[in-house]
Amino acid sequence: MSFSDEVFNKYARFISEKLSFYDSNGTEVAYISDKKLFIKMAEITVSLKIGGLMDLVMANGDVVTKWVGG
């Protein structure tokens, strides 16, 4: 087993129902299942686009929602 295989097996696991991602403590932090991505906690530092809306985090910490189409 190569080093890259060991890292992949430590931080990600694929089973028939889902693809799971783990932190360095072995805790599942996100997974993909049934065509959906599930994230237990997220921190967006610059921007987030959902459909046609984008949330922009400004330098002063304000959040601005902007229609960008989609």
PDB file of N, CA, C and O in Angstrom:
ATOM      1  N   MET A   1       0.858  -1.185   0.000  1.00  0.00           N
ATOM      2  CA  MET A   1       0.000   0.000   0.000  1.00  0.00           C
ATOM      3  C   MET A   1       0.893   1.234   0.000  1.00  0.00           C
ATOM      4  O   MET A   1       1.832   1.325   0.791  1.00  0.00           O
ATOM      5  N   SER A   2       0.605   2.174  -0.877  1.00  0.00           N
ATOM      6  CA  SER A   2       1.411   3.389  -0.964  1.00  0.00           C
ATOM      7  C   SER A   2       0.961   4.401   0.089  1.00  0.00           C
ATOM      8  O   SER A   2      -0.096   4.251   0.702  1.00  0.00           O
ATOM      9  N   PHE A   3       1.781   5.430   0.286  1.00  0.00           N
ATOM     10  CA  PHE A   3       1.439   6.491   1.237  1.00  0.00           C
ATOM     11  C   PHE A   3       0.120   7.149   0.869  1.00  0.00           C
ATOM     12  O   PHE A   3      -0.704   7.402   1.748  1.00  0.00           O
ATOM     13  N   SER A   4      -0.101   7.437  -0.421  1.00  0.00           N
ATOM     14  CA  SER A   4      -1.341   8.113  -0.825  1.00  0.00           C
ATOM     15  C   SER A   4      -2.562   7.249  -0.531  1.00  0.00           C
ATOM     16  O   SER A   4      -3.613   7.782  -0.175  1.00  0.00           O
ATOM     17  N   ASP A   5      -2.452   5.931  -0.669  1.00  0.00           N
ATOM     18  CA  ASP A   5      -3.566   5.043  -0.331  1.00  0.00           C
ATOM     19  C   ASP A   5      -3.880   5.111   1.158  1.00  0.00           C
ATOM     20  O   ASP A   5      -5.048   5.114   1.545  1.00  0.00           O
ATOM     21  N   GLU A   6      -2.855   5.165   1.989  1.00  0.00           N
ATOM     22  CA  GLU A   6      -3.066   5.225   3.434  1.00  0.00           C
ATOM     23  C   GLU A   6      -3.745   6.526   3.836  1.00  0.00           C
ATOM     24  O   GLU A   6      -4.650   6.508   4.671  1.00  0.00           O
ATOM     25  N   VAL A   7      -3.339   7.641   3.271  1.00  0.00           N
ATOM     26  CA  VAL A   7      -3.951   8.935   3.577  1.00  0.00           C
ATOM     27  C   VAL A   7      -5.404   8.925   3.129  1.00  0.00           C
ATOM     28  O   VAL A   7      -6.283   9.365   3.870  1.00  0.00           O
ATOM     29  N   PHE A   8      -5.667   8.429   1.926  1.00  0.00           N
ATOM     30  CA  PHE A   8      -7.043   8.362   1.433  1.00  0.00           C
ATOM     31  C   PHE A   8      -7.893   7.513   2.369  1.00  0.00           C
ATOM     32  O   PHE A   8      -9.003   7.915   2.718  1.00  0.00           O
ATOM     33  N   ASN A   9      -7.407   6.365   2.779  1.00  0.00           N
ATOM     34  CA  ASN A   9      -8.186   5.491   3.655  1.00  0.00           C
ATOM     35  C   ASN A   9      -8.407   6.104   5.029  1.00  0.00           C
ATOM     36  O   ASN A   9      -9.414   5.809   5.674  1.00  0.00           O
ATOM     37  N   LYS A  10      -7.495   6.948   5.492  1.00  0.00           N
ATOM     38  CA  LYS A  10      -7.639   7.567   6.800  1.00  0.00           C
ATOM     39  C   LYS A  10      -8.662   8.700   6.782  1.00  0.00           C
ATOM     40  O   LYS A  10      -9.389   8.875   7.760  1.00  0.00           O
ATOM     41  N   TYR A  11      -8.739   9.476   5.699  1.00  0.00           N
ATOM     42  CA  TYR A  11      -9.574  10.668   5.658  1.00  0.00           C
ATOM     43  C   TYR A  11     -10.833  10.545   4.802  1.00  0.00           C
ATOM     44  O   TYR A  11     -11.672  11.445   4.822  1.00  0.00           O
ATOM     45  N   ALA A  12     -10.983   9.462   4.059  1.00  0.00           N
ATOM     46  CA  ALA A  12     -12.179   9.274   3.239  1.00  0.00           C
ATOM     47  C   ALA A  12     -12.498   7.792   3.163  1.00  0.00           C
ATOM     48  O   ALA A  12     -11.602   6.949   3.164  1.00  0.00           O
ATOM     49  N   ARG A  13     -13.774   7.489   3.097  1.00  0.00           N
ATOM     50  CA  ARG A  13     -14.209   6.090   3.007  1.00  0.00           C
ATOM     51  C   ARG A  13     -15.402   6.019   2.072  1.00  0.00           C
ATOM     52  O   ARG A  13     -16.345   6.802   2.190  1.00  0.00           O
ATOM     53  N   PHE A  14     -15.354   5.081   1.149  1.00  0.00           N
ATOM     54  CA  PHE A  14     -16.452   4.883   0.200  1.00  0.00           C
ATOM     55  C   PHE A  14     -17.119   3.551   0.490  1.00  0.00           C
ATOM     56  O   PHE A  14     -16.471   2.504   0.479  1.00  0.00           O
ATOM     57  N   ILE A  15     -18.417   3.600   0.750  1.00  0.00           N
ATOM     58  CA  ILE A  15     -19.230   2.389   0.861  1.00  0.00           C
ATOM     59  C   ILE A  15     -20.395   2.546  -0.102  1.00  0.00           C
ATOM     60  O   ILE A  15     -20.561   3.611  -0.698  1.00  0.00           O
ATOM     61  N   SER A  16     -21.198   1.513  -0.265  1.00  0.00           N
ATOM     62  CA  SER A  16     -22.240   1.560  -1.291  1.00  0.00           C
ATOM     63  C   SER A  16     -23.246   2.680  -1.071  1.00  0.00           C
ATOM     64  O   SER A  16     -23.808   3.176  -2.047  1.00  0.00           O
ATOM     65  N   GLU A  17     -23.498   3.102   0.164  1.00  0.00           N
ATOM     66  CA  GLU A  17     -24.500   4.135   0.439  1.00  0.00           C
ATOM     67  C   GLU A  17     -23.955   5.550   0.420  1.00  0.00           C
ATOM     68  O   GLU A  17     -24.703   6.496   0.172  1.00  0.00           O
ATOM     69  N   LYS A  18     -22.639   5.715   0.684  1.00  0.00           N
ATOM     70  CA  LYS A  18     -22.129   7.079   0.794  1.00  0.00           C
ATOM     71  C   LYS A  18     -20.609   7.132   0.713  1.00  0.00           C
ATOM     72  O   LYS A  18     -19.915   6.129   0.881  1.00  0.00           O
ATOM     73  N   LEU A  19     -20.116   8.348   0.446  1.00  0.00           N
ATOM     74  CA  LEU A  19     -18.698   8.676   0.498  1.00  0.00           C
ATOM     75  C   LEU A  19     -18.518   9.596   1.694  1.00  0.00           C
ATOM     76  O   LEU A  19     -19.087  10.687   1.721  1.00  0.00           O
ATOM     77  N   SER A  20     -17.737   9.177   2.685  1.00  0.00           N
ATOM     78  CA  SER A  20     -17.571   9.931   3.929  1.00  0.00           C
ATOM     79  C   SER A  20     -16.186  10.556   4.005  1.00  0.00           C
ATOM     80  O   SER A  20     -15.213  10.012   3.483  1.00  0.00           O
ATOM     81  N   PHE A  21     -16.115  11.719   4.669  1.00  0.00           N
ATOM     82  CA  PHE A  21     -14.861  12.424   4.892  1.00  0.00           C
ATOM     83  C   PHE A  21     -14.658  12.597   6.391  1.00  0.00           C
ATOM     84  O   PHE A  21     -15.602  12.898   7.122  1.00  0.00           O
ATOM     85  N   TYR A  22     -13.415  12.405   6.848  1.00  0.00           N
ATOM     86  CA  TYR A  22     -13.101  12.405   8.276  1.00  0.00           C
ATOM     87  C   TYR A  22     -12.013  13.420   8.603  1.00  0.00           C
ATOM     88  O   TYR A  22     -11.175  13.738   7.759  1.00  0.00           O
ATOM     89  N   ASP A  23     -12.033  13.927   9.836  1.00  0.00           N
ATOM     90  CA  ASP A  23     -10.961  14.805  10.285  1.00  0.00           C
ATOM     91  C   ASP A  23      -9.823  13.961  10.849  1.00  0.00           C
ATOM     92  O   ASP A  23      -9.888  12.732  10.814  1.00  0.00           O
ATOM     93  N   SER A  24      -8.788  14.606  11.364  1.00  0.00           N
ATOM     94  CA  SER A  24      -7.616  13.878  11.860  1.00  0.00           C
ATOM     95  C   SER A  24      -7.903  13.044  13.103  1.00  0.00           C
ATOM     96  O   SER A  24      -7.095  12.193  13.474  1.00  0.00           O
ATOM     97  N   ASN A  25      -9.053  13.279  13.756  1.00  0.00           N
ATOM     98  CA  ASN A  25      -9.438  12.477  14.922  1.00  0.00           C
ATOM     99  C   ASN A  25     -10.318  11.293  14.550  1.00  0.00           C
ATOM    100  O   ASN A  25     -10.745  10.539  15.425  1.00  0.00           O
ATOM    101  N   GLY A  26     -10.595  11.121  13.253  1.00  0.00           N
ATOM    102  CA  GLY A  26     -11.431  10.021  12.812  1.00  0.00           C
ATOM    103  C   GLY A  26     -12.924  10.302  12.900  1.00  0.00           C
ATOM    104  O   GLY A  26     -13.729   9.380  12.770  1.00  0.00           O
ATOM    105  N   THR A  27     -13.310  11.556  13.118  1.00  0.00           N
ATOM    106  CA  THR A  27     -14.713  11.941  13.203  1.00  0.00           C
ATOM    107  C   THR A  27     -15.229  12.277  11.809  1.00  0.00           C
ATOM    108  O   THR A  27     -14.597  13.040  11.079  1.00  0.00           O
ATOM    109  N   GLU A  28     -16.377  11.710  11.437  1.00  0.00           N
ATOM    110  CA  GLU A  28     -16.969  12.030  10.143  1.00  0.00           C
ATOM    111  C   GLU A  28     -17.424  13.487  10.150  1.00  0.00           C
ATOM    112  O   GLU A  28     -18.198  13.892  11.017  1.00  0.00           O
ATOM    113  N   VAL A  29     -16.948  14.274   9.186  1.00  0.00           N
ATOM    114  CA  VAL A  29     -17.278  15.698   9.130  1.00  0.00           C
ATOM    115  C   VAL A  29     -18.164  16.046   7.936  1.00  0.00           C
ATOM    116  O   VAL A  29     -18.806  17.096   7.933  1.00  0.00           O
ATOM    117  N   ALA A  30     -18.209  15.182   6.924  1.00  0.00           N
ATOM    118  CA  ALA A  30     -19.044  15.425   5.747  1.00  0.00           C
ATOM    119  C   ALA A  30     -19.233  14.109   5.007  1.00  0.00           C
ATOM    120  O   ALA A  30     -18.428  13.186   5.130  1.00  0.00           O
ATOM    121  N   TYR A  31     -20.321  14.044   4.230  1.00  0.00           N
ATOM    122  CA  TYR A  31     -20.512  12.872   3.381  1.00  0.00           C
ATOM    123  C   TYR A  31     -21.417  13.207   2.207  1.00  0.00           C
ATOM    124  O   TYR A  31     -22.185  14.167   2.244  1.00  0.00           O
ATOM    125  N   ILE A  32     -21.307  12.391   1.164  1.00  0.00           N
ATOM    126  CA  ILE A  32     -22.157  12.496  -0.010  1.00  0.00           C
ATOM    127  C   ILE A  32     -23.011  11.241  -0.052  1.00  0.00           C
ATOM    128  O   ILE A  32     -22.504  10.121   0.019  1.00  0.00           O
ATOM    129  N   SER A  33     -24.327  11.447  -0.170  1.00  0.00           N
ATOM    130  CA  SER A  33     -25.264  10.333  -0.227  1.00  0.00           C
ATOM    131  C   SER A  33     -26.522  10.783  -0.953  1.00  0.00           C
ATOM    132  O   SER A  33     -26.971  11.915  -0.771  1.00  0.00           O
ATOM    133  N   ASP A  34     -27.087   9.919  -1.763  1.00  0.00           N
ATOM    134  CA  ASP A  34     -28.353  10.202  -2.453  1.00  0.00           C
ATOM    135  C   ASP A  34     -28.308  11.525  -3.217  1.00  0.00           C
ATOM    136  O   ASP A  34     -29.252  12.314  -3.169  1.00  0.00           O
ATOM    137  N   LYS A  35     -27.188  11.757  -3.927  1.00  0.00           N
ATOM    138  CA  LYS A  35     -26.988  12.959  -4.754  1.00  0.00           C
ATOM    139  C   LYS A  35     -26.981  14.250  -3.947  1.00  0.00           C
ATOM    140  O   LYS A  35     -27.282  15.312  -4.492  1.00  0.00           O
ATOM    141  N   LYS A  36     -26.644  14.185  -2.653  1.00  0.00           N
ATOM    142  CA  LYS A  36     -26.596  15.369  -1.788  1.00  0.00           C
ATOM    143  C   LYS A  36     -25.289  15.366  -1.001  1.00  0.00           C
ATOM    144  O   LYS A  36     -24.764  14.310  -0.645  1.00  0.00           O
ATOM    145  N   LEU A  37     -24.770  16.575  -0.733  1.00  0.00           N
ATOM    146  CA  LEU A  37     -23.589  16.745   0.109  1.00  0.00           C
ATOM    147  C   LEU A  37     -24.043  17.212   1.484  1.00  0.00           C
ATOM    148  O   LEU A  37     -24.755  18.210   1.597  1.00  0.00           O
ATOM    149  N   PHE A  38     -23.642  16.506   2.517  1.00  0.00           N
ATOM    150  CA  PHE A  38     -23.986  16.848   3.897  1.00  0.00           C
ATOM    151  C   PHE A  38     -22.705  17.264   4.608  1.00  0.00           C
ATOM    152  O   PHE A  38     -21.732  16.511   4.637  1.00  0.00           O
ATOM    153  N   ILE A  39     -22.708  18.476   5.187  1.00  0.00           N
ATOM    154  CA  ILE A  39     -21.547  18.992   5.914  1.00  0.00           C
ATOM    155  C   ILE A  39     -22.002  19.305   7.334  1.00  0.00           C
ATOM    156  O   ILE A  39     -22.982  20.025   7.525  1.00  0.00           O
ATOM    157  N   LYS A  40     -21.306  18.775   8.325  1.00  0.00           N
ATOM    158  CA  LYS A  40     -21.725  18.970   9.709  1.00  0.00           C
ATOM    159  C   LYS A  40     -21.514  20.406  10.175  1.00  0.00           C
ATOM    160  O   LYS A  40     -22.311  20.917  10.962  1.00  0.00           O
ATOM    161  N   MET A  41     -20.445  21.074   9.701  1.00  0.00           N
ATOM    162  CA  MET A  41     -20.195  22.464  10.057  1.00  0.00           C
ATOM    163  C   MET A  41     -19.372  23.079   8.933  1.00  0.00           C
ATOM    164  O   MET A  41     -18.434  22.453   8.440  1.00  0.00           O
ATOM    165  N   ALA A  42     -19.713  24.299   8.523  1.00  0.00           N
ATOM    166  CA  ALA A  42     -18.971  24.961   7.447  1.00  0.00           C
ATOM    167  C   ALA A  42     -18.653  26.389   7.849  1.00  0.00           C
ATOM    168  O   ALA A  42     -19.432  27.044   8.541  1.00  0.00           O
ATOM    169  N   GLU A  43     -17.523  26.852   7.416  1.00  0.00           N
ATOM    170  CA  GLU A  43     -17.137  28.245   7.607  1.00  0.00           C
ATOM    171  C   GLU A  43     -16.799  28.802   6.234  1.00  0.00           C
ATOM    172  O   GLU A  43     -15.841  28.362   5.599  1.00  0.00           O
ATOM    173  N   ILE A  44     -17.581  29.763   5.779  1.00  0.00           N
ATOM    174  CA  ILE A  44     -17.363  30.386   4.486  1.00  0.00           C
ATOM    175  C   ILE A  44     -16.587  31.675   4.731  1.00  0.00           C
ATOM    176  O   ILE A  44     -17.068  32.560   5.437  1.00  0.00           O
ATOM    177  N   THR A  45     -15.397  31.790   4.158  1.00  0.00           N
ATOM    178  CA  THR A  45     -14.554  32.948   4.432  1.00  0.00           C
ATOM    179  C   THR A  45     -14.615  34.017   3.350  1.00  0.00           C
ATOM    180  O   THR A  45     -14.230  35.160   3.598  1.00  0.00           O
ATOM    181  N   VAL A  46     -15.094  33.669   2.144  1.00  0.00           N
ATOM    182  CA  VAL A  46     -15.143  34.666   1.077  1.00  0.00           C
ATOM    183  C   VAL A  46     -16.519  34.733   0.446  1.00  0.00           C
ATOM    184  O   VAL A  46     -17.156  35.786   0.503  1.00  0.00           O
ATOM    185  N   SER A  47     -17.008  33.655  -0.154  1.00  0.00           N
ATOM    186  CA  SER A  47     -18.311  33.712  -0.815  1.00  0.00           C
ATOM    187  C   SER A  47     -18.951  32.326  -0.858  1.00  0.00           C
ATOM    188  O   SER A  47     -18.278  31.304  -0.721  1.00  0.00           O
ATOM    189  N   LEU A  48     -20.269  32.324  -1.054  1.00  0.00           N
ATOM    190  CA  LEU A  48     -21.050  31.093  -1.169  1.00  0.00           C
ATOM    191  C   LEU A  48     -22.103  31.325  -2.226  1.00  0.00           C
ATOM    192  O   LEU A  48     -22.861  32.291  -2.140  1.00  0.00           O
ATOM    193  N   LYS A  49     -22.169  30.452  -3.231  1.00  0.00           N
ATOM    194  CA  LYS A  49     -23.183  30.567  -4.275  1.00  0.00           C
ATOM    195  C   LYS A  49     -24.134  29.390  -4.168  1.00  0.00           C
ATOM    196  O   LYS A  49     -23.715  28.232  -4.172  1.00  0.00           O
ATOM    197  N   ILE A  50     -25.434  29.702  -4.073  1.00  0.00           N
ATOM    198  CA  ILE A  50     -26.479  28.691  -4.035  1.00  0.00           C
ATOM    199  C   ILE A  50     -27.461  29.054  -5.133  1.00  0.00           C
ATOM    200  O   ILE A  50     -28.165  30.058  -5.035  1.00  0.00           O
ATOM    201  N   GLY A  51     -27.511  28.234  -6.184  1.00  0.00           N
ATOM    202  CA  GLY A  51     -28.363  28.563  -7.315  1.00  0.00           C
ATOM    203  C   GLY A  51     -27.916  29.875  -7.911  1.00  0.00           C
ATOM    204  O   GLY A  51     -26.753  30.015  -8.291  1.00  0.00           O
ATOM    205  N   GLY A  52     -28.817  30.847  -8.003  1.00  0.00           N
ATOM    206  CA  GLY A  52     -28.500  32.144  -8.573  1.00  0.00           C
ATOM    207  C   GLY A  52     -28.126  33.195  -7.554  1.00  0.00           C
ATOM    208  O   GLY A  52     -27.873  34.343  -7.918  1.00  0.00           O
ATOM    209  N   LEU A  53     -28.086  32.829  -6.276  1.00  0.00           N
ATOM    210  CA  LEU A  53     -27.747  33.794  -5.226  1.00  0.00           C
ATOM    211  C   LEU A  53     -26.333  33.563  -4.732  1.00  0.00           C
ATOM    212  O   LEU A  53     -25.896  32.425  -4.563  1.00  0.00           O
ATOM    213  N   MET A  54     -25.622  34.661  -4.501  1.00  0.00           N
ATOM    214  CA  MET A  54     -24.280  34.560  -3.940  1.00  0.00           C
ATOM    215  C   MET A  54     -24.208  35.440  -2.712  1.00  0.00           C
ATOM    216  O   MET A  54     -24.582  36.613  -2.752  1.00  0.00           O
ATOM    217  N   ASP A  55     -23.725  34.869  -1.615  1.00  0.00           N
ATOM    218  CA  ASP A  55     -23.466  35.637  -0.402  1.00  0.00           C
ATOM    219  C   ASP A  55     -21.988  36.011  -0.398  1.00  0.00           C
ATOM    220  O   ASP A  55     -21.123  35.140  -0.496  1.00  0.00           O
ATOM    221  N   LEU A  56     -21.704  37.285  -0.287  1.00  0.00           N
ATOM    222  CA  LEU A  56     -20.339  37.778  -0.248  1.00  0.00           C
ATOM    223  C   LEU A  56     -20.043  38.301   1.150  1.00  0.00           C
ATOM    224  O   LEU A  56     -20.814  39.080   1.709  1.00  0.00           O
ATOM    225  N   VAL A  57     -18.928  37.867   1.704  1.00  0.00           N
ATOM    226  CA  VAL A  57     -18.503  38.360   3.013  1.00  0.00           C
ATOM    227  C   VAL A  57     -17.536  39.508   2.766  1.00  0.00           C
ATOM    228  O   VAL A  57     -16.481  39.326   2.159  1.00  0.00           O
ATOM    229  N   MET A  58     -17.906  40.684   3.238  1.00  0.00           N
ATOM    230  CA  MET A  58     -17.106  41.879   3.020  1.00  0.00           C
ATOM    231  C   MET A  58     -15.960  41.937   4.031  1.00  0.00           C
ATOM    232  O   MET A  58     -15.986  41.235   5.042  1.00  0.00           O
ATOM    233  N   ALA A  59     -14.966  42.763   3.762  1.00  0.00           N
ATOM    234  CA  ALA A  59     -13.793  42.884   4.625  1.00  0.00           C
ATOM    235  C   ALA A  59     -14.167  43.279   6.052  1.00  0.00           C
ATOM    236  O   ALA A  59     -13.479  42.901   7.000  1.00  0.00           O
ATOM    237  N   ASN A  60     -15.262  44.043   6.212  1.00  0.00           N
ATOM    238  CA  ASN A  60     -15.675  44.473   7.555  1.00  0.00           C
ATOM    239  C   ASN A  60     -16.553  43.445   8.259  1.00  0.00           C
ATOM    240  O   ASN A  60     -17.011  43.681   9.377  1.00  0.00           O
ATOM    241  N   GLY A  61     -16.792  42.286   7.601  1.00  0.00           N
ATOM    242  CA  GLY A  61     -17.594  41.228   8.205  1.00  0.00           C
ATOM    243  C   GLY A  61     -19.046  41.212   7.777  1.00  0.00           C
ATOM    244  O   GLY A  61     -19.760  40.245   8.041  1.00  0.00           O
ATOM    245  N   ASP A  62     -19.495  42.281   7.113  1.00  0.00           N
ATOM    246  CA  ASP A  62     -20.887  42.309   6.617  1.00  0.00           C
ATOM    247  C   ASP A  62     -21.065  41.245   5.528  1.00  0.00           C
ATOM    248  O   ASP A  62     -20.125  40.904   4.811  1.00  0.00           O
ATOM    249  N   VAL A  63     -22.288  40.735   5.425  1.00  0.00           N
ATOM    250  CA  VAL A  63     -22.627  39.759   4.383  1.00  0.00           C
ATOM    251  C   VAL A  63     -23.621  40.411   3.432  1.00  0.00           C
ATOM    252  O   VAL A  63     -24.639  40.950   3.867  1.00  0.00           O
ATOM    253  N   VAL A  64     -23.332  40.364   2.154  1.00  0.00           N
ATOM    254  CA  VAL A  64     -24.179  40.947   1.120  1.00  0.00           C
ATOM    255  C   VAL A  64     -24.662  39.817   0.220  1.00  0.00           C
ATOM    256  O   VAL A  64     -23.847  39.043  -0.281  1.00  0.00           O
ATOM    257  N   THR A  65     -25.986  39.705   0.002  1.00  0.00           N
ATOM    258  CA  THR A  65     -26.538  38.710  -0.904  1.00  0.00           C
ATOM    259  C   THR A  65     -26.778  39.376  -2.249  1.00  0.00           C
ATOM    260  O   THR A  65     -27.384  40.445  -2.322  1.00  0.00           O
ATOM    261  N   LYS A  66     -26.299  38.741  -3.314  1.00  0.00           N
ATOM    262  CA  LYS A  66     -26.378  39.322  -4.646  1.00  0.00           C
ATOM    263  C   LYS A  66     -26.931  38.277  -5.609  1.00  0.00           C
ATOM    264  O   LYS A  66     -26.524  37.117  -5.558  1.00  0.00           O
ATOM    265  N   TRP A  67     -27.856  38.675  -6.486  1.00  0.00           N
ATOM    266  CA  TRP A  67     -28.362  37.788  -7.539  1.00  0.00           C
ATOM    267  C   TRP A  67     -27.331  37.769  -8.664  1.00  0.00           C
ATOM    268  O   TRP A  67     -27.001  38.812  -9.229  1.00  0.00           O
ATOM    269  N   VAL A  68     -26.822  36.568  -8.990  1.00  0.00           N
ATOM    270  CA  VAL A  68     -25.825  36.449 -10.046  1.00  0.00           C
ATOM    271  C   VAL A  68     -26.349  35.611 -11.205  1.00  0.00           C
ATOM    272  O   VAL A  68     -25.615  35.331 -12.153  1.00  0.00           O
ATOM    273  N   GLY A  69     -27.604  35.213 -11.135  1.00  0.00           N
ATOM    274  CA  GLY A  69     -28.205  34.420 -12.207  1.00  0.00           C
ATOM    275  C   GLY A  69     -27.940  32.942 -12.036  1.00  0.00           C
ATOM    276  O   GLY A  69     -27.137  32.532 -11.199  1.00  0.00           O
ATOM    277  N   GLY A  70     -28.594  32.181 -12.804  1.00  0.00           N
ATOM    278  CA  GLY A  70     -28.359  30.751 -12.661  1.00  0.00           C
ATOM    279  C   GLY A  70     -29.384  30.004 -13.349  1.00  0.00           C
ATOM    280  O   GLY A  70     -29.359  28.774 -13.344  1.00  0.00           O
TER     281      GLY A  70
END
